[in-house]
Amino acid sequence: MLMMSGTPIHSLHSLLQSRAWSPIVAGVIIGLLQLPLSGLLGRFIGTSMSYMTLLAQVCGGNKELEDNKSNWWQVFLVGGSVLGSFLASWLEGSLHLQQVSSFVSESVIPSLSTKPLSDGSVRGVSPLAAVIGGILLLIGAKTMRACTSGHGLSGMALMAIPSIVATCSIFAGGILTGVVLNRFLY
C-alpha cells in the first residue's frame, strides 16, 4: 500500500508506531466505547464474565453458568484486547518472540521478581507463576462480582460507591504487594 506523508493513513500509521500512546486519547476512546455499550445495549465494559461464558460451554447445571452461556461479546472483547496488544507491540517493534522450549524449560518459578536484564529489558515470571496469578485474579474478580475493568471503568463512570471502594482497594492492594515484593525479592 502506498502511504504518502501527511495523509490520514500515514498519520494513523505513525500513531500506531509511536512508543507510547497518549493516556488521554486512550481514555477518551474507552469512554466513548462505554456510550454505545451502556446506552444501546445496557451492557458495561468488563472481562471476567468471559471466562464464565467459556466455562458454561463445557460445564452445565449451574444457574449462573447457564445465564452467561451466550455472553459472547465479552469473550470477543478479551480476544480483541489480546490481539490489539499483540498488534500494537508488533507495529511498534517491541515484540520479541522467544522459542517456546526455552521459555518453558526455565525452572518452575525461577523468581517472582522482574529484575532488569543486562540489555535493559525486563524478564517476566515463569508460565506456572503466570497461571497461578491468573487464577488468583479470577478468584478475586468472582469474589468482588466484577473484574478490575468492570469496577474501574464502568462502575467508576457510573459513580457506583461499591466500584469506587473496590477500585481503591485494588490499587491499595497492588501498591502494598509491590512494596512487599520489592522489599523481599530485590
Residue pairs with C-beta under 8 A, 6 or more apart in sequence:
1 9
3 9
3 10
3 13
4 10
15 21
16 88
16 91
16 92
17 91
17 92
17 93
18 92
19 92
21 88
30 45
30 153
31 157
33 45
34 44
34 45
34 153
34 154
34 157
37 43
37 44
37 45
38 44
38 154
43 73
44 150
44 153
44 154
44 155
44 158
45 77
45 149
45 150
45 153
45 154
46 74
46 146
46 147
46 149
46 150
46 153
46 154
47 74
47 77
47 78
47 81
47 147
47 149
47 150
48 138
48 141
48 142
48 146
48 147
48 150
49 68
49 71
49 74
50 71
50 74
50 75
50 77
50 78
51 138
52 64
52 65
52 68
52 71
53 68
53 69
53 70
53 71
53 72
53 74
53 75
54 75
55 65
56 65
56 66
56 68
56 69
57 69
59 65
60 66
86 95
89 95
96 121
103 127
104 127
106 126
107 126
108 126
108 128
109 125
109 126
109 128
109 129
110 126
111 123
111 125
111 185
112 125
112 129
112 181
112 185
113 181
113 185
113 186
114 122
114 123
114 124
114 125
115 122
115 123
115 186
116 122
117 123
124 130
125 133
137 147
141 147
141 148
141 150
144 151
144 166
146 154
146 155
146 163
146 166
148 167
148 170
150 163
151 162
151 163
151 166
151 167
151 170
152 163
152 167
152 170
154 163
155 162
155 163
155 164
155 166
155 167
156 163
156 164
156 167
